[in-house]
Amino acid sequence: MEHHQVAIYLAALAAGALTGWAAPAAGPGLEHAIGPVLGALLFVTFLQVPAAELARSLRDGRFLSAALVVNFVVVPLVVAAMFPLLPDDQAVRLGVLLVLLSPCVDYVIVFSGLAGGSHRRLLAATPLLLVAQMALLPVFLYLFMGSGLADVVAAGPFLEAFLVLIVVPLALAWGLQAWAARRPAGRTVTETATTAMVPLMAATLLVVVASQIPRLDDSFGDVAAVVPFYVVFLAVMAFAGRGVARLLRLDAPAGRAIVFTGATRNSLVVLPLALALPDDLAVAAVVVVTQTLVEVIGMVVYVRVVPGLVPDPVARGDG
């Protein structure tokens, strides 16, 4: 499955879209499945982040600096340039901000690895990126949308999502790692769990898309209007990520990983936050899911383009 995972993800997206159109009544039930499936996916993702390697990654100053700069300095500036051009609808704008201001922590590792990026460095940096985005996202939302946002966005769902989707899976993953270090049975369970990465990602994509398609209703025009912004974001961040990597003199694998972390967004993790919004802002969740659809297709292009954009001098024979 790992050799065909891109095709599997695209098939899952297509199956989710067909399910959503053919059986819209199933949407609410599928929506309740998003949390458990996503939590399982993040547990398996974190299981691949050894606690000891995390400590070492915190000493990888240049890579971590590049990841933080591209995600929390460059990306907000790019979003700020696009923001005035977005549709003049609070829910649509909020959905775009939620998804574009949050760096990805799941399939970015897969796609970065397929393009020859340093997916192990990216994997080890994942907890830091998660903590940083949860701390900074409320600040960014306030800066973009003003104090009035407090009237419609409650802090409770954000804290609950952080606890249930991040803290608990991370603690369970590290607990299983500790067991695996001491007992053969623990190693067996760990190895078995990590093989579920591709099926869980496919299941998450299918459930998310199928549950949100029925929400389109009369908002199709507004949602479709954000697609060009997502495409432009991917194009701009390819070069912005390369620029940051060159500025900090990263090698090719690390540079490719920085390009991917700057371009891929955390749509699956922020979706529960969007779903917790009031009914009059329900379209924000569909805006978030739309970014997933655009991004997965964009990642297929990235896998082919990024190795040329950030070439390895040794591989070219001039290093």
Secondary structure, DSSP 8 states (H G I E B T S, - for coil): -GGGHHHHHHHHHHHHHHHHHH-GGGHHHHHHHHHHHHHHHHHHHHHTS-HHHHHHHTT-HHHHHHHHHIIIIIHHHHHHHHGGGS-S-HHHHHHHHHHHTSB--SHHHHHHHHTT--HHHHHHHHHHHHHHHHHHHHHHHHHHH-GGGGGT--HHHHHHHHIIIIIHHHHHHHHHHHHHHH-HHHHHHHHHHHTTHHHHHHHHHHHHHHHHGGG-GGGHHHHHHTHHHHHHHHHHHHHHHHHHHHHTT--HHHHHHHHHHHH-B-HHHHHHHHHTS-GGGTHHHHHHHHHHHHHHHHHHHHHHHHHHHS--HHHHT--
